[in-house]
Amino acid sequence: MDDNKTQSIDLTRENLAAEISNLWVSWDQNRADWKEEKKELRQFIFATDTRKTSVNKSTSWKNSTVTPKLTQIRDNLHANYLAALFPSSNWLRYEGGDEEDVAQNKVDMVEGYMRTKLREGAFETIISDLVLDYIDYGNVFVGHQYHNDNWIDPDTEESINVYQGPKPYRISPLDIVFNPTLRSFEASPKIVRTVRSVADFLREWKERPNPDYDKEVVSKVRAIRSASGTNLEEVIKDDGYTVDGFGTLHEYLKSPNIELLEFYGDMYDPEKDELLTQRLITVVDRRWVLRSVPIKTHYGRVPIFHVGWRSRPDNLWAQGPLDQLLGMQYRIDHLENLKADVFDQIAHPVIKVAGSTVEDFTFGPGEIIYLGTDGEVTFERPDATALNADTQIQNLMDKMEELAGAPRQAMGIRTPGEKTKYEVQVLENGAGRIFQAKVSWFERNLVEPLINDMLASCIANMGEHEPARISREEPTYGTKIFQTVTKEDLKGTGKLMAVGARHFAEQARFVQELTQTVQTLENVETVKPHISGIAVSKALEDALGWEKYRIVQPYIAIHEQAEAQRVAQAAQEQVMTEAQVPSELQPQDYVSPEESNEIGPDEAQAEGLFS
């Protein structure tokens, strides 16, 4: 590009873009200490050598073995959280808000449609990544976007729809900032930072141009990256700010990346003296406003959701389960390597030589040392008390497990002492109370609003009808069939409920308590007549998720017994009837010559018995 064309590029920063960029820098700098803590925690989680952490990076200790207790707790929590969130395929439930919603057909339609979309959109895989954020950072951020993905058949060049529907996407806690002093995350404006390659940005613009993007700004983005010459460099030299991770602005513009800052919320535009409410404003290169459009909301909220593991007072940045265990991990590694160093010093002690009449020698097995009259050789070994550090290390590991809220029973470690079945259940419920509270908090404050917002997105964007896999009880007893679903089938006043974690905890407690109570009351004659067997059966059916199998039906066992008696009686009558028929009239089973003791025709003819 020549200098004249370079000068035609307006590089002046727009006021609104500058306001949003400065807001990102301010909020990001305010959490600098938090980011350093997370960086150190990540080093410990994935460390293979303590010299890569702060344990003995600057010391002269010989041993640097890492004991991955934090990593084991992380994996344990992740596995148990997922097992509680998705204990079965029935973790999703639709609760109607009126009589029309309660109709079984509506419930089946909504549940079947959403299960189909969640399965095709790899929902559980995304939740798995979010659970790791829940453990590592203590903060989870997720949004969703409606997709209409097509694939071109290379043979027929036919466009085939691969997936149509909403998909959640993870937002890294390092790529989002907000005002942490407000009363809630929903009330705070948010800025999400994304970095994309120039090639991806331009290819998407060419194939699917976003109607909300300012075409003139897109042209500037392309032109500034193809410009050269001293004029452009002189213009950007005095900007005096650094783009995250790219050095100076000049270095950033020469890189193959484009930075986008997406602002969600209310913003004052000083240039136009205008208050922008509920806006999505995208800033590119921290210089221009690429788009400014109203936020498309379904429930009057920004489609970005947040949940924290341990809430802080007056601070929306929550604490994670591993944060306070970092020092204990440091202590474990320190003791482990200190013990190893003591072992080394005992095996290879410091040699103390006294006097000048000791001949030179090499320390080793079977070595002979010649001493003079005043010579002496002794070995300085450390106190072996440090070798007892195993007990301290084990105590620290056990304590870390408890403080993280991971019940030891879930790892297959049984607490000491003989217990009855009821006592074991009580202890498990008590030991896992922190775990159940944290996983239910995640489910209630992240998964539920997310799936309800995704359902609203489906209703707003779907066509006339879409196929869904519906589970029917009649007449096929739960056989899954495909059925078309329309917008009217999905509209309602009900709400989707994620009941995996709550059902996981309540099921075990309720079934145990109900069984114990019924067994106790069975022995009380004055109470026994008032216990409803049908009600108890229905309660068990609801708790254990037996509805689709139709296991519980009033007096079904009596009907089945009567049917069994009728079948047995019919079979007995058939046997008696066959017994009254002469044997020569009864059909005979064919018996091969090999299986019979009689001589077959061929053998008889061979012996000359037949003419």
C-alpha positions, 0 to 999 in steps of 0.5 A, a space after each residue: 500500500 502506498 503512503 497516500 493510501 496509508 494516510 487515508 486510513 483513519 486511525 483515530 480511536 473512537 471514544 466509545 472503543 477507548 472507554 471499553 478498552 480502558 474499562 477492560 484494563 482497569 478491571 483486569 489489573 484489579 485482579 492481578 493478585 488473583 491471576 498470580 494465585 491461579 498461575 501458581 495453583 496451575 503449576 502445582 496441579 500439572 507439575 512433574 518436578 518441584 523445581 517448576 514450582 515455588 517449593 524448592 525452586 531457589 534452594 539447593 535440595 537434591 531431591 525434587 519429587 512432586 507428590 500430586 495430591 492436589 491433582 488427585 483431589 482435582 480428578 476425584 472431585 471432577 469424577 464425582 461431580 459429573 457422576 452426581 450431575 448426570 447419574 442417569 439419562 433422566 437428569 433433565 425434567 420438565 415441570 409444567 406451570 399450568 394444566 396444559 403444561 402438565 399434560 403428559 404429551 407436553 412434558 414428553 415433547 419438551 423433555 425429548 426435544 431438549 434431550 435430543 439437542 443436548 446430546 447432539 450438541 455435546 452438552 455433557 462434554 462442555 459441562 465437563 470442561 466447566 466443572 474443571 473451571 469450578 475446581 481450578 478457578 472456583 468460577 465458571 462462565 458459560 454462554 450459548 449460541 444458536 448454530 445452523 451447521 451444514 456440511 457439503 457432500 464432496 461427491 454430490 455437492 449437496 448441503 447437508 444440515 449437521 446440527 441445528 440448535 443451541 450450543 453452550 460455549 465455555 468462557 475462560 475465567 481469564 478472558 472475562 472481566 466485570 465489576 466484582 463489587 456489585 450485588 450480583 453477576 447479572 447486575 454487572 456489565 461484562 467484557 469478554 475478550 477473544 483472540 482470533 486469527 486474521 484468516 478466520 475472521 476474514 474467512 467468516 466475514 466472506 462466507 457468512 458476513 455478520 449483518 451487525 458488523 460495520 463494513 467500514 470498520 472491517 475494511 479498516 481492519 484489513 487495511 491497517 494490517 496490509 499497510 506499510 511505511 513510516 507514516 503508519 508507524 509514526 501514527 501508532 508509535 505514540 499510542 502508548 498502550 499494550 495489547 494483552 499478550 502481544 507487546 506494543 500495538 505495533 507488534 500486535 498489528 504485525 501478528 496474525 491475530 485480531 483481538 475482540 472485546 465484547 461488552 454486555 450491559 449499559 454504557 454511556 457514549 460520551 461522543 453522542 451523549 447517549 445512554 446505551 442500555 442492554 447493548 452488545 458492543 464489539 470493539 476491535 483492535 481496541 480502536 473501533 466499534 465493530 458493532 453496537 446492537 441490542 442484546 437478544 435476551 429471552 428472560 431479560 438477562 445477558 446470556 452469560 451465566 456465572 457460578 462460584 464455588 465459595 462465595 466471598 462477601 462483597 466480592 463476586 470473584 469466588 474462591 475455589 476448593 483447591 486455593 487454601 490447600 496450596 500451602 499444604 501441598 507445599 508442605 507435603 512436597 517439602 517433607 517428602 523431599 526433606 526425608 529423601 535428602 536425609 536418606 541421602 545424607 545417611 547413605 552418603 554422610 559428610 566425612 570429618 577428617 582430623 589430624 594430618 596423618 590420614 592418607 588420601 582415600 576414596 569413600 566407598 564400600 570396603 575402602 581401607 583408611 590408613 590413620 597415623 597416631 593423631 589421625 581420625 575419620 568420622 562420619 557426620 550423619 543427620 538426626 534420623 528423626 526426619 525419617 518419621 515424616 511419613 505420618 505427618 505427610 499422611 495426616 496432611 493428605 487426609 486433611 486435604 481430602 476432607 477440606 476439599 469437600 470430597 468424601 473419602 467413602 466416594 474413593 472406596 476408603 471405608 471409615 474404621 469400625 463395624 456399622 449396620 447398613 443404616 449407620 453406613 448410610 447416615 455416615 455417608 450422607 453426613 460426610 458428603 454434605 459439603 460435596 452435595 451442597 457444592 454440586 447442587 449449587 452448580 446445578 441450580 445456579 448454572 445448569 438450570 438457567 443455561 438449559 432454560 435459556 437454550 430452550 428459549 433460543 430454540 423456540 425463537 430460532 427453530 423453523 416450522 418443525 424439527 425432529 426429536 426423539 420422544 420416549 413413550 410409555 404406551 404402547 411400547 413401554 418406553 421405546 424411543 421414536 422420532 416425532 416432529 416438534 413444533 414451536 407450539 409444542 415447546 411453548 409453555 409456562 413450565 421450567 426445565 429442571 436439572 435434577 441429577 445432583 439433587 436426585 442423586 442425594 435425595 434418592 439415597 436418603 429418602 429410600 433409606 429413611 422410607 425403608 427404615 420407617 416402614 420396617 419399624 411401623 410394621 411392628 406397631 399394630 395400631 399404626 400398620 392399618 393406616 400405612 398405604 402400600 400404594 402410596 409407598 410404592 408410588 414414592 419409591 417409583 418417583 425416587 428411583 425413577 421407575 416411571 417409564 418402566 411402569 413397575 408400579 401399578 395398583 394391585 398389578 401383582 394380583 392380576 399377574 398372579 391370576 394370569 399365571 394361574 390361568 396359564 398354568 391351568 390351561 397348560 394342565 388341561 392340555 396335558 390331561 387332554 393329551 393323556 386321554 388320546 391313545 398312544 398310537 394316535 399321538 404324534 411320535 418324535 423322530 429318532 435317528 438310528 444312531 440315537 436308537 438301540 434298534 437296528 436301522 433298515 440299512 444295517 438289517 438289509 446288510 445282515 440279510 434280514 430283508 429279502 
